[in-house]
């Protein structure tokens, strides 16, 4: 699972940007992970976002 996440981060974020600084990379990755967890549906989660699934489990 971890390898799949790392591959996804590389393919959908890191390889698409030419970062000029570490702060720029951090900001971009922070925004991408927010999108990944809160907006992007995941097939393995029944096309729900991780944040929705987590909220359902916590309830």
N, C-alpha and C positions, 0 to 999 in steps of 0.2 A: 504494500500500500504506500509506503513512504517513497519508494522509487517512482511510482506512478505520479505522486504529487510533485516530486522534484522535476520529473520530465515535463509535466504540465506547466510548472512555473517557468522553466526554461523556454518552452515552445511558445507560450502565450504572453510572456512578459520580458524576460531577460534578453532573448535573442532579437527582440523587436526594438530595443533601445540602445543608444550609444551614450552611456552615462558619462557625464563630465566630472562628477564628484560622488563621494560616498553618500552625502546627504541627499542628492538627487536620486540615487539608487534606493535609498531607504524610503523616501517619500513615494516613489513610484511603486515599490513593492508593497508598502503599507496600503496604498489605494487598491492595488490589484487583489490583495488578500481580503480586503473589505468587500470588494465585488464578488470574489470567489465564495465567500462565506454567507453573504447576505442577499445576493441577486442572482447568481449563476445556478440554475437548476442542475442537479446531479442525477444521472441515470440510476446509479446504485442506490439512491435515496428515493426512488419513485418519482423522479423529476421535481423534487423539493430541494430547497436550499438547506445547507447545514444548520443555519440559525433557526429555521422553522422546525426542523427535526429535533434540535436540542430543546427548543421551547416546549414541544409536545412531550418529550421525555421528562422534562422538569415539572410539568404540570401534574 
